[in-house]
Amino acid sequence: MSRRSFVKTAAITAGAAAALGAQTTTAFAESTYPEVIGNDTVVVKTCCRGCGKMECGVKVIVQNGRAIRVEGDEGAWQSMGNCCTKSQSSIQAAYHPDRLHYPMKRTNPKGEEPGWVRISWDEALDTIVDNLREITNKYGGESIACQVGTSRIWCMHSESILKNMLETPNNIEAWQICKGPRHFAGTMVSGFGCSWMETIERPKVYVQWGGASEMSNYDDSCRTTVDVASRADVHISVDPRMANMGKEADFWQHLHPQTDGALALAWTHVVIENKLYDDLYVKKWTNAPFLVCEDFDDAWMDENGFPTIRTDGSYWQVKTRLLKESDIVEGGSPYKFLVYDNNWEELAKQGVTHQYGAFTWFNADQEGNIDDTGGFWEGENYSTAKAYEGREAAQENLLPGQTQGWVPDLLPFDPAIDPAIEGEFEVTLKDGRTVKVKPVWEHYKARAAEFAPEIAAEITGIPAQEIIDAAKAYATRIDPETGYGNGGIQYMLAIEHGTNAIQNARALDNLVGITGNFDTPGGNRGPTIVPIDGDLQGFGAWAPGASTPPAEINLKQIGIEKFPLLGWWQYWCDGPTIYETMVSSDPYPVRALWNESGNFMSFANTTTAWEGLLSLDFFVDLNLWHAPSTDAADIILPVAHWIELNSPRASQGSAGAMGATVKCVQPPAEARYDPEIVMDFAKRWGYEWNPSDPDNLWPDIQWQLDDSIKLLSDDEWPYQEWTVENGKVVKCEQKGTPLAEMKPKYTWDEYVAEFQANGWWQAKDVDPKQWGTYRRYQTGGIRARNREWARLDYTVGKGIADWKPGFRTPTMKQEIWSTVMEAHHPDDPSQFIPNWHPAPHDRQAEPERAKEYPLTVTTGRRIPVYFHSEHRQLPWTRELWPVPRVEINPQTAEEYGIEQGDWVWIETEWGKIREVADLYYGVPKNVINCEHTWWYPELSQDAGHGFQLSAVNQLIDNSAQDPHCGSSNLRGYLAKIYKATPENSPFSNPVPCASDGTPIIHTSDDPRLKEWLPTYEGRE
């Protein structure tokens, strides 16, 4: 790639070294490399963590050792100087009078005000070890559960080291309903995290599906979202509710809640019928031409894609109806998938013959068990140089200085085969039977036709012609000369909050792929990859032991029988089931919980979850505050805020930024960084996570401990090469540079100095071979992108970083026909191709229920000043948004005698809550839009801090879930609504009150807000 080289990275390093010379640097706890404004005021460039996992560049103004203000960093190209309300109010969070400063233990029974008393760190950690050890000895490690939510900076130990340390498969994650389903589905379709869209590249058609990132930074900053939507040739909003930018859209696909999959398949039908798909991509890089034989009784192949390997060396297997060489000849390969070649006769005239006449094959052998052509078609084996031939991207409207990136030309077939994607063919199997087979594409077409626009109109409520027009606007290339599509689909959490979560994501991922928008500029690219030691999928400080526990432990996972694919996925157990298990002890006791930023209000029925927490024998919570979860805990541990920490940082999504969260001030009193707490606990537990290191340090956070940070080229990364015989790993060899011999490109101080001087790096410049290159399925980069998972000797993996073309799926193709789904649900062929079914308890599924509960509930929208359950105790944010609001169409409100500002009851058979009516024509007449995860920090006298009053998930059926990943049915269920009056409200007060009658803060002039103003004293 002549336009870019790794020399640029080396030059950056050399420049930093030259600038610093031989000076001795100090640990960053004492040094911030500030820009000096006055004698006592400094400005620190850092990365905001006021919400989600977004990487907005900000500046923290520090005066006399105190952070006094947060401002947007105008030099941060990925966030364009954005600094939202949550970011600005971070000062109020860091200096809040209710911050936890010391470890605390409970003195009162659970269900009451806890009666916290201060204890030492030694007492706290020793108490935790003693209790967890006692419970483990009595019931086994699986009786301990871990819970994790959105990361503060790094608090994901529950999904990494703690599972192995505690020998438990039971990890409760908000990930189960928050990006997890799309990662789960994406791993089936193409690759982990490939759903993230590169909005920063300003796609020509911007599709915002089920979200409003202009209101709350999550995948991209709100300012960037507005800029992208405004500059796009076409802007499409897919949302039941008219979002803020939705009113500016060219198309508003106003679908009924939880009918996203039906709409996605309707778009697919329009694309196929109008031949708007990328023919070469479909034939070469998806399994569309693979032949489906529905007459197989037993046809197995080894699955070779993440995360199939178990730590005992055995593999999951894929049972598939896709035709393979092993099906037609004895001794044939189970990895060679046969397709019908439309050009076989013409090629034969030219002297090119196929091994099986009219049929050619694709070799999906990923381990080199047959030859070295895994990832290639019969007769094909192109060079790496050929794979990279292309040109710079041609995206318009990029920011000045923003790198375009390199787009390899999509290689044609060589030899010039033409895999058939339509038709029906006869094949003789090795047992002598002659059967008829069809390409996967025929099945895909048939499924999409089930949701043709006139049919989808009845399901979604969108007129058929509007569906057709929007689909054509998305898929018809505005600038065909670029060689790629108009852009990906920025689909967000709405598609995951229901019982079609996995199928929705599969439908959207495949739609992106067939239209030529997978790993293209402005397309769906996945997590940013940068060579920072400590990086995982784009956000910093992964922990060791991130592999799954051994098979004998993982098979004990709660919910695995109800959701078989959780055994394949191996990340989370089913949250709703485990909360029930805490109470019932069925199938075995779950008696303890380690909670690190997890939120029990996020996805299960909140009342059920709370009962589960109260029933535990022991519960430890790591937190910034006294919150609903801490009220059920036995020990609480204080953690540091984002302005009090150091961490390398890269975009979790496709924004392609690399920088740092930089420590601006010291944490208060005895608050500690999460990894330090877990390290201390691990040592007391007697767990050695890195025996090869004499200091027993975590390699992945060495930047925190010995001031070193590494920028490594691909051939330096340590990885493992596995030798497999008869389905077992018989040898594992370390390759690349041994961990102990890695040479840091920067010390941490040098890295921060460079960051303070020059700001955020573009990952395309730092790693041009990986992030700076598109179409990495052609170059091998897709299969190398997850190198982090196998870089250390304790991580399980195989074939990572083999740089073979294709995807990390069993067929090495983008899987329209899912072999993983087929293997785990072999008796339900309707699941193999993306599908859609009505949500349980919706009017389409249960029309009788609608007579008593006539309104459809949707929830989970972004609120500008909050992030999920966060920031309710910050004066600025609570003043702006003091109460939870339920949006109601004015005509619906009039029908129920409800006026603007009325408190209203919202009720289902599973619970009822109160929220304030907000009349809005942007929601349909039969839909109400509730706010989620509300609690009231001011109600400290009651256990749970008043979540019982307004937390919306009390309304959901705990057992209504996605059949594959267990995602809760958070949207699209039925409820009734009526005005709260003195007669039907406790304490004769429509405003929610504590058990002693104290009302919540419900107006912006409540004097209690002043009690939460920052205090700079008492932090020692």
N, C-alpha and C positions, 0 to 999 in steps of 0.2 A: 504494500500500500504506500505509494510514493508520497502521498500528501500528508502522511503522519507517521511517526515512528516513536519507539520507546525512548529515543534520545531526548525527546522533550521532557520526559519525566526525570531523566538523569540530570538535565540542565537545571530543572527546578531545585533538585537536591543540592547540586553544586553551588547554585546561587545562594541558597540558604546557609550553607556551610561557610561560603566566602563572607557573607554579610556578618555572620556571628563570630568568625575567626576562631580563636582558641579560648574564648571566654568560658568561664565555668558557670554553668546554669544551675539554678536551684529548683527544687520540686515546685510544681505549679501552685501548690497550696500557699506558697509565699510570694509567687511572682505571677503576674497576669499579662505581662508585655503590653501595657496599656498605651493608648495615645493620650498624652498628657494635655489637658485643656487648661487647667489652672494648677495652683500649688497643691490642692488637695482633691481634685476631681479627675477621674479617669474614665475612659470609655472602653468597654470590652466587647469585641465582636464574639458572638456566640450563636447557638442554635436554640430557638425557642421550643419548649415542650409544654406550652400552655394547653395543648390539645393533642389527642391522637398520637400519630407517629410522623407527623409532617415535619419538614425541615425548613422552617422559615428562618432566614437570617435576620438576627436582631442585634441591637447594641444595648448593653446594660450600662447605665450611668452609675458610677460608684463614687461616693463622696465621703471622705473620712472613714473608709472601710464599710460604708453602708450603701446598699443598692437603693437608689432613689427613683429610678425611672427606667422603663424599657421603651425603646424606639425601634422602628423598622430600619434595617440595614439596606440603604439604597443600592449598595454594591452587590447585594445578594441577587443574582440574576434569576434564580429559580423562584423567588418569592416577590421580586420587584419592589422591595421596600415595604412590603405589607407588614402591618403590626395591628392585629385585631384587638378587640376588647379583652379577650381572655389573656392575650400576651401582655397587654399593658397592666392588667390587674394582677399579674404574677407577683409584683412587689407586695400586694396585699396578702397574697398567699404565703410568701416566704416569711413575712413579718407578722403573721396573724397571731393574735393573743391566745388562740386555742391550739396552736401547733403543739404536737407531742414533742417533748424535750428529753424524756427519760423512759426507760422500760417501766412498765406498770403491771401489777397483778390484781386480779379480782378478789374482793373480800365478801361480796354479797351473792346470794343464789342467782342463777341465770333466770332471765325473765324480769328481773328487777334492775334498778339503777345499779351499775356494777360495784360502786364503792372502790374506785381505783386507789392504790397506794404505790408510791415510787419504790422501785427496787434497783439493785445494781445490775449491770450487764452480766456479771458472773452468775448471780442468782437466777436471772432470767434464762440464760442459755442452759445452765445446769438443770433448771426445772424442766425446760423443754426436752432436753436429752433424757432425763429420768422418766418423764411421763411417756414419751414416745417409745422408749425402750421397754417399759412395762407393758404397754399396749401391744407392741410387736411380739414380745415373748408370749403373751396370752393369746393373741388372735392371728398373728402373722403380719408381715409388712403390708399386705393388701388392705388391712384394716385402717391404714392411714391414707387419707386423701390429701391431695394438694389442689390449690385453687389459684388461678392467675387471671388477670384482666389486661387492660391496656398498659403498656410499659410506661413507667415514670422516666427512666433513662434505660436502665436494664433491671428488670424484675421478673424475668421469664424462667427462673430456676425450676419452677414447678413443671415446666415442660421439658427440662433438660436434666440437670444433674440430680435433682431431688428424687425423681422417679427411680433412678438407679441406686442412689444412696440409701433410700428407705425401702427399696425392693417392693415398690407398689406400681400397679398399672393404672391407678385411679387418679387421673388429673382432670380437674374441672376447669374448663376454659370458656371465657366469653368468645374466644375464637370460634366456638361451635356455631355461633350465629353472626360473627363479625369477621368477614373475609375468609374464615376457615372453610366454609362450603365451597367458595370459588377456588381456593387452593386445592382442596380435596378433589373437586371435579376437574380442575386444570391438570392435576397430576394424572388423571385418567386420560385426558384429551391430548395434552401436549407437554406440559411441564409445570412444576410447582411455581405458583405465583405468576404465571404467564398472563393472567387476566389484567394486570396493571397496564394502564394505557399511557402513552407518552404524550400527554396533552401539551407539555411544554414546547413541543414541536409545531404547535399551531396547525392542527389538521384542517383540511379544506371543508370537511363536513364534521361538525362537532355534535356527537350524540351523547347526551347526558341522560342516563337511564336510571331512574329510581333514586335520585339524590339531588342535593343542592350544595355543592362544595363552595359556591360563592358565599354561603352563609357561615361556613365553619370549615376551617382548614383540616383536611384529612389526607387526601391523595395529592392535592395541589392547593396552593394557597388561594384564598378567595379572590385576591386581586388578579392572579394569573388566570383563574377560571373566567372571570369577567372579560379579561383581555382576549382570551382564546375564543369565547363565545361571540364577542363583538366583531372579531376579525374574520371569523369563518365565513366562507361563501354561503354555507347552509348550517343552521343551528336547529337541532331536533331535540325536544324535551319529551321524555317518556315518563309520565308521572300522573297518578290520579289527581294530585293536587297541583294547582298552578303555583309553581315555585317562583322565586324572585326573578331569576333570569328567564323563567319560562314564558313570561309575558312578552319577552323580546324574541322568542323563538320563531322560526319560519314554520315549524310543524310542532303542534302539541298533540302527542299521542296520549289522550286522557283515558287510560285504561282503568278498569275496575281493579281494586286491590287484589294482588296475588293472581293475576292472569298474565304475568310477564312471559311465562314460557309459551303460552298460546300465541302471544303476539310475536315473539321471536321466531316461532315456527311459521307463522303467517308471512313474516318478512322473508324467511328462507324460501317459502313457496314462490313468492314474487321473484326473488333472485334467480331461482332455478328456471321458472317458466320463461323468464325474459333473458335467460342466458347471460346474466350479469356476473356470473362467477368467473374466477380466474382459472381457465381450463388447464393450463400447465401446472399450476400449484395443486389443483384438485387431484390430478392424475399422478403427479410425481411425489407429493409430500403428504397426502392424506391416504387413508386406507379405503377410499371410495371405490377403486377398481378391484379390491380384493373380493373374491367370490364366496358367497354364502351358500353352504350346503346344509340344508335343513334336515338331512337324513342321517346325520352322524349320531351314533350311540355313545361313543367314547373316544374322544379325540383330544389328547392332552399335549400341551407344549409347556416347557419351562418359561416362567415369566422372568424377564430380565430387567425390569424397570424399578426404580425407587418407589416405595420402600419395601421391596419384597423380601430382602434377605433378613433372616432372623439371626440373633446373636449366637445361636447354636450351630450356624452354618447351613441350615436347611432353607428351602425356598418355598414361597407360595407357588402354586401352579395355576396356569390359565387353561381352562377348558373352553375351546372355541369351535364354532361351526365354520370358521374361515378355512378355505381349502389350502392344504399344504402338500408339499412333495411327499411327506410321510403318509398321506392319505391315499396316494395313487400308486406308490411303489414300495415294496418291502425295503426297509433300510433307508428310506428317504428321510430327508431332513425335516424336523418339525419347525424349522425356522424359515424355510423357503416357502413364501406365500405365492400361489399361482394366480395369474391374471390372464384374461384373453387379450391377445394383441391384434388390434384391427389391421396392423401393417405386416402380419407375419408372411403373407404370400409375397408382398412386394419385397420384403427383406430377403426372402428365400431366393428371389430372382437375382439379388445382388450378392448372393453367396453367404448371407448371414442367416444361420438357422438356429432355431431355439431347441433346447434339449427336449421339449415336449410339444413340438410341432406348433400348433396355433397358440399354445400357452407359453408365456414367459414367466419369470419369477423374480420376486424381490427377496433378498437375503436379509432377514432380521436377526441374524445371529450376532449378538452383541459381545460375545466373549471370545470370538475367534476359534470356536470349537470345530468349525468346518474349514474355513480359510480366512483370509484377511479382507474379504469383501463385504463384511457386515455393514449394512447401511447403503448398499448399492444394488442396482438392478442387474439382471443377467447380462454379462458382457461389459458392464460399466465399471470404471474405477478411475475417476478423474483426479488430477493432482490438486494439492492445496492451493497452488498459485492460480489454477483455473477457477477454483471456487471463489476467489477474491476479486476476480476481474469485474470492474464496474465503474462507478462514478460517484461523485459527491451527491448528497441528497439535494433536492430542488425545492425545499420548503420555503414558502414566502412568509413574511411577517415575523421572522425571528428577531430577537433582540440584537442590537449591535454587539458584535463579538461572540455571539453564540455559535458554537461549532455545529456544522450541518451533520457530519457523520458520513460514513461510506456505505453505499448501497451496491452490493454485488449484483450483477445481472443474473436473473433467474435462468439457470442452465437448462437447455433442452435435453431430451433423452438422447443418449449416445451409447449404443446404436439407436436409430430413429424409430423406436417402438411407439405404439399408440395404445396404451392400455384402455380397454373398453370400460366405460362406466355405465353403459346402458345395454340392454339385451338380456337374453337367456341362452345358456349354452349347456351342452351335454358333456359329461365327464365320466370315464370309467374308473371306479375306485379299485383299490388293490384286492378287494374281496370279489371282484368281478361284476359288481352292480354298476349299472349305468344310471346316473342321476342328473337332474337338471339343477343348474346353479345360476344365480344372479349376482351382479356386482352389488356391493354395499350401497352404492349411489342409488340404485333402484329402490332399495328399502328406505333410504333417506328421502327420496322424492315422494314415496308413498306416505311416509309419516307426515311430511310437510303438507301434502295435499289434504290430510285430515284436518288441517287448520288453515285451509284456503281463506282468503280475506272475507268472503261472505259468511263462512262458518265462524271465523275468529271475531267477526263483528258482533255476533250473538253472545260470545263469551266475554269479550273485553268491553263492549259498549262503544267501540270506535267504529264509525261508518267504514264500510269496506273500501271505498275509494280513498279515504284518508290513509288507510293502512297501505294501500298500493302506492300512493304518491310519496309517502315518507320512505318506504322501502326502496323505491326507485331513486329517490334523492340521495339516499345513503350509498347505494351500490353503483350507480352510474358514475363512472370516473370523470371528474371535472377536467383533469389534466392527464390524459392517457400517456403522454410523452414521458412522464416520470417513471412509468413501468410498475407503479404500485397504486394501491387504492387511495381513497379519500381520507382514511383515518380509521381508527378502531372504535370501540364502544366503551365509554366510561360508565360501566355499570357498577352500581353501588349497593348498599346494604339491603335495599328493599327486596331485591330478588332472592336474598338469603333468608329472609324472615318468614319462612313458611314451609309447607310440606312438599314443595317442589324445588327446594333450594338447589340440590345437585343437578337435577334435570334442567333447571333454568340456566345455570352456569354453563352446562354442556352445550345447550342450544345456542347461547350467545357466543361462546368460544368458537364453535364450529362456524357460525355465521361470519365472525371476524375472519377466520381462516379462509373460507372459500371465496370471500370477496377480495382477497389479496392484501389483507391488513394485519397479518400476523408478523411481528418483528420487522415492521417497515416504519418509515418516518411518520410519527403521529399515530402509529398503530399500537396494538397490545404487545408489549415487550417483556413485561415482568419486572422483577426487582432490579434496581440498579446494582451493577457489579463493580466494585472497586477493590484494589489489592491492599486493603488495610487489614493487618492482623487484628482479629477481634471482630471482623464484620460478618454479619449473617444477613443474606437477602436484603441488604441495604440499610439495616440499622444496627448500631454498634453493640459490642460486648457480648457476644455469644458465650456460653459456658460449656465446659467439657461434659462428657457423659451424655451428650444430646441424643444418643441412640436410644432405641426402645429397650426396655428391660428384656431379659431372656424370655423365650417363648413360654416356658412353664409359668412365669409370672404374668406375662401379658394375657395369656388365655384366661386368667381370673378376672379380667377387666369387667367392671360393672356395666351392663347393657350390651355386652358383646353378642349375646344370644338373640336379643331383640333387633340389633343392628349389626349383621354379620360383617359389613364392610368396615366397621370400626376396628376389627382385627387386622384388616389389610392396612388401614390408615395409620393406626398405632400412635396417634397423638393424644386425643382426648377420650376419656370415658364419657358416657352419656350423663350430662348434668342432671336433667330432670329425674332420671332413674336413681342416681346416687343420693339425691336429697331424700327421696322416699326410702332408700335403703338405710340411711342413717337412723330413721325412725323404726323401720320394720326388721332390720338385720337379715333381710332376705335378698340375696342368697347366702350372705354371711355378714357378720358385724362390720360396720364402718364406724370407728369410735373416735378418730382424731382427724384434725384438719390443720394444714399449714396454708395460710392465706397470704399471698403477696400481690396486692393490688386487685384481687378478684372482687367481683360485685355480684352478690347473690340475687340482686334485683334484675339482672340483665336478660335472662332468657327462660328460666323455669317459672312455674307459678310461684310468685314471691312468698305467699303464705306457706306453701309446702316447703320451700327452701328454708325459710326462717325456722319452721318447726324442726327441720333436720339439724340446723346449726345448734339450736337450743338443746338437742338431745345428746350431743357429743360429750364424751368423757373429758376430752382435752382439745383446746382450740387456741392456736397462736396466730396473731394478725400483725403484719407489718404495715404501718400506715403513717400518713402525715397528720391525721386528725382522729378525734373521736367521731366515728361514723356508725351507721347502722350495724355493720358487721362487727365492729369492735365491741358492741354491746353484748354480743354472744360469746366473746373470747374470754380465755382465762389469763393469757399473757398478751400484752401488746408491746411492739417494738417500734421506736421512732426512726423514721427514715429521712434522708436528705431531699431537698427540693432541687429542681433543675438548675437554679442559679448557684447552687452550692457544690456542683459536681464537675468532674472532667470525664469526657468520653469522646472518642472519634465518632464521626457521624456521617452517614451517607443516606441518600434518599431511600426510603423503604419501597417506594414505587418507582416509576420510570422517569422521574425528573432528572436524574443523572447528576446530582450535586454531591460534593464531598467536602466536609468541613469538620467542625467540632462543636460539642458543647463544652464550654470553658468555664472553669470555676471562677466566679466573680466575688463571692464572699464565703466566709466560713459557715457551716451549718450550725444551728443553735445547740448549745449545751452538748448533749450526748447523742444527738441524731447521727445516724451512720448511713453510708451508701449500701444498698441492698447486697451487692456481691460481697462486701466485707463481712456483713452479718452472716451470710451463708457459709463463707470460708471459715469463720470462727465456729459456727455450728458443726461443720463437717469435721474439723479437727477434734472437737470434743466427742463427736460420734465415732471417731476412729476410722474415718474414710479417707483413703489415699487416692486422689483423683489423677495424680501425675507422678507415679513412683520414680520415673526417670529423672526428675528434677530434684536435686538434693535439698533445695529449699521448699519443695512441695508447693510451688506457686502455680497458680492457674495461668497457663500460657496465654490464654485468650484475653486476659486483662493485665498482661505485663506492662502495658502502657500506663496502667494505674500504679504499678508497684515498683518498677525499676526505670521508669521514664523512657522506655523504648517503644517505638512504633515502626511498623514495617510496611514498606511499599514494595511488593514482590512481583516479578514477572512470572509468566505462567510456568516456565520450566523450573522455577525455584520452589514452587509450592510442594510441600510433602504430600504424597498420596500413597494409596495402597494398591498393589496389584494382586489380584486374587487368582488362584488356580483352583478350578472346580472339576471334580470327578464324580460322576454318578449323583449329581445334585448336592454334593457336599464340598465345602471349602477345605482343601487339603493343604494349602500353602498360602501364606500372606506375606508379601514382601514390601518393604518400605521403598518408595522411589522418591526422586527429587531431593531437595536439600534437607538433611536432617534438621529437626527443630533447633537443636543445640548449636548448629553451625550457621543459622540464619544471621545475616548481618542487617541490622536496622538501617534504613535509609535516613531516618530522622531519630533523634531523641524526641521525647514528647515535648520538651521545651522548644526544640527547633521547629517541630511541626506547628506548634501554636504560634511561634514567632512568625512563621511564614503565613499562617492563616490571618493573624492580626494585620500583617503588612499588606497582603494581597487579596484576602478574602477567599471565597469559595472556589474550589477547583471544579472544572467540568470533567466528569468521568470519561467523556469521549476523548479528552486529551490525555488523561492519566492512563487509561487502558484502551488504546485504539483497537487492539486485536479483539477485545471482548465487547465493551460497551460502545466503543466508537464504530462498530460494524453492525450492519443490519443483516437480515436473512441468515442468522447464525445456524439455522437448521441445515443450511448448505455448506457452511464452513466448518461445522462441528462444534461451534461455540455453545449451542443449546445444551449439548451433552457435557460440556465442560463447565457450564455456569455454576453448578452446585458443588464445585470442588471443595468448598469449606467443609462439607459433611464428611469427607474422608481424609482430611489433611493430618489428623493426629492418630497415634497408634491405638487409642481406645475407641475410636469411632468406627462403627460398622458401615461398610459400603463396598461396592465392587464396580470396577470399570469406570469410576468417576474420572473425569478429565481425559477420556480416551480420544476426544476430538474426532469422533466418527460423525459423519453426516446423519441427520435425522433427529428424532426426539427420544426422550427417555420414557418411552412407553413400550409395552411388550412387542408391538409390531414395528417400532421405530418410526411410526408415522403419526401424524395428527389423527386421532382415532374418532371418526364419526361413529363407527361401530365399536363400542367399548368392550375390549376383551376382559378388562378387570370386572366390569359390571356383569358380564356374561359368566365369568368364573364363580362369582359369589351369589348370583341369582339365576342359576342355569335353567330353572323351570319357568322363568317369566321373560320370554323374548321381547315383551313390550318395553322392557327397560334398556335393551341393548342400544337402541337408537334414542336420542333425546325425545322426551315425551312430556305431557302435561295432564294433570287431573285436577278437578275442582278442590279447593281447600276444604278440609272438614269444618263443619259448622258455618260455612258460607251459605248464602241463599241458593246458590246453584246446586250445592250438595244436599242441603237440608231445607227445602222450601217451607216445611211445616214449622221449623224453629223460628222462621222469620215472622210468623204471626205474633209471637210473644216478644221476640227480640228483633225489631224491624230494621235496625241500623247497622251498617258494616263499620267495624272499627279498623282504622289504620293508625300506625304510631311510628315513633322512631325518627321523626324528621330532625334535622339539625336546628339548633337554637343558637343564635349568634353569640350569646354570652356564656353558654354552658357547653360542656363536653360530657355527654352521658350524665353520670351522677355528680360530676365535679363542679366546684365553684359556687355552690348554693350559699356558702357562708362568707363570700367576698362582698363587701359593701357596694362596690361599683356595679358588679353584675347583678346582685339581688335587687338593687335599687331600680335598675333598668327592666328587670323581669322578675317581679317579686313572687308570682304564683304560677302554677301550671295552667295552661290554657287548652281548652278543647275547641277546635275550630268546627263551626257548624254553618251550613248554608243558611242564609237568612230566612229562606222559605221554610226550611225544616224547623228552625227556631220558632218561627211564628206559629207553626202547627202545634208545638209543644208549650207555647206560652213562655218562651225563654227570650230574654233581652240581653243585649250586650252587657257583660260584666257580672251577670248572675252566676252564683255558684250552682253547679248542677251535679246530680248523681248520675253515674254511669254504672250500669249493672249487667252482669251475666250470672249464670247459675253458679259460677266459681268464685264470685266476689263482687264487691262494689267499692267505688272510690268517688272522690269529689275533685272536680277541676272547674275553672272559670270559663264561662262561655265567651268565645271570641268569634263573632259573626263574620263570615268570609265567603264571598261568592266563588272563591277558588277551589272549594271542595264540592263534590256532587251532592245532590239533595239527599241521597240515601247513605251518605258516608259521613262519619265524624273522625276527626284527626286529633288523637290524644298525644300528650307529652309523656315521656318515659322517665323512669328511675328517679322520681321526685322523692325527696326526704327533707326534713326540716331541722337543720343544725341547732336552731334555737330551742328545740324541745328536748333538752338534755335530761329532763326529769323522767322521760319514758324510754324503756329499752326499745331500740330500733329507731330512735329519733324521729318518730312519726311517719315512717315510710308507709305504715298501715293506712294512712289517710288518703294517699294519692298515688302510690306506685302502681302504674297501669298493668303490670304483668300479674297482679292479683286477679285479673279478669280472665286469664287464659286457662285452657284445659291443659294440664300438665302432660297428658299422654298424647296430645295431638302434635305429631312430629313428622319431619321428613324421614322416610323409611330407610334412608341410606346413611345420613350423617347425624340424624337426631335433632336437627334444627327445630326450634319451637315455632308453633304457628302464632307468630306475634301480630300478623296483619291479616285482615280478611275474615274475621270472625264476627258473630252477631251480638249485639247488645241493645239495651234500651236506655233511654235517657229521660230524666225529669228534673224539674227545678228543685233545688234544695231550699227548704223553708224552715222557719223556726219550729214548725210542727213536726217535721220529719228529720230534724237534725239533733244530734247530741248537744246538751247544754243550751238548747233552743237557739243555737247559733249556726247559720248556714256556713260560716267560715270554719274550717277544720280547727280543732282544738286538742290540746294535750289532755291526758287523763284527769288533770286537775282543773280543766276548763280554760287554761291559757290558750288564747288563739295564736295561730302562726303569724309570722310577719306577712302581711298581705297588702301593704301600701308602701310606696316609696319614701314616705315621710316617717316611717316607724322609728322611734328613737333607739330601738335596739340595734339598728344598723351601725350606729356610732360606736357601740361596744366592740365592734369587730375591726375598727380602724387599726392600722399597723402600729405595733409597738417595737421600738428598737432596743428597748432595755430588756434585761433578764434573759439574754441569749447565752450567757456564759454558763 
